[in-house]
Amino acid sequence: MEIKIIYFVHGTTTDNASKLCSGWKEAMLNDLGREQAENLGKVSRERGDKFDVMFTSDLKRAIESSNIAFQNIEKITDSRLRECNYGELDGKQKSLVVYEEHISDPFPNGESLKDVENRMREFVDYLKENYSGKTVGIVAHRAPQLALEVITKGKSWEEANANDWRKTGDWQPGWEYIIRD
């Protein structure tokens, strides 16, 4: 059996607009972020996406995005879907948060991308145990999405970082991942 994941990123936050990285710091959606979430929900409905379950990070920006985009779907919050903990860099300038330098080495008093990958592997195992044959929606953040690129597509972290839509400009209304039992 397979599990289909459709992964959505939260809308633009006040921190994003100020070129700050939030990490585990709470950041609220700005007007653009709320508009993006509304449009995301509309596109998903028009496309005919059907979810058996919807998960969201426990950070407010992801919860708010999912509540706006997917109003009539019950959501389950899960802390394993949190953004990478940038530690001392949470809330600091985006230019200071360089993923390529923290694949194995944690951010100061934070996590590494491998730490995020380990959380996401636990989450994927949970999905395998509980949602085989289902379609799962997720609204979360950058690092967990890149971890799914590593876990489900066999990419290295270097490849995932190099091909990140935030660098290539290839944003889309949901990325699909398949988990095979």
Phi, psi and omega in degrees: 000158179239158169240127177262128176249132168246115189255127179240144175262150179295162179286173181298135180254172175299322177296313179305315182295334179265010181060039176249149175260131186273319185058234179274355177289138177289137176219138182266152174296145171265184182301319178298317180298320177293320177296317178300318180295318177300314180295322178299314178298319180297312180297318180297317178295316180298326180285342179087021178300134177234128183245137172277332179203149179234125177250152174218151170303159178273005177275141190304324183295326177283319179298314180297316178301314182293323179292326177285313186287322188233068189297324187259021180241129176292138181245151175243123177274144182214122183292342177293343180270006179298157173296166174300141175278108180277004177057238182296345181265356175304126179084001181267179181302136181305324183297341180278342184264095184251104184303319184301336180271355187229034176294309178252332181269124181295153168299153182307116183060029180227216182242165169260170175294328176296326175297316177298317178302317179297318176300316182290327175296320175298318179296315179299318177299320177298316178299317179301321182286333190238344188226030179301134179080007185254167172252123186246128172263144177224134171241116184204228196226183184295301187299317177297325177294315179296326176298322176294327174299318180291312186289314188266337184246001177068021179282154170280164176296327178298316178294315180300316179295316182296327183261011180301131182301337179292338177264326185269344183078014184265048177299149175212160181278067179111132177250139181259136177228144178244129175251127178253137179293000000 
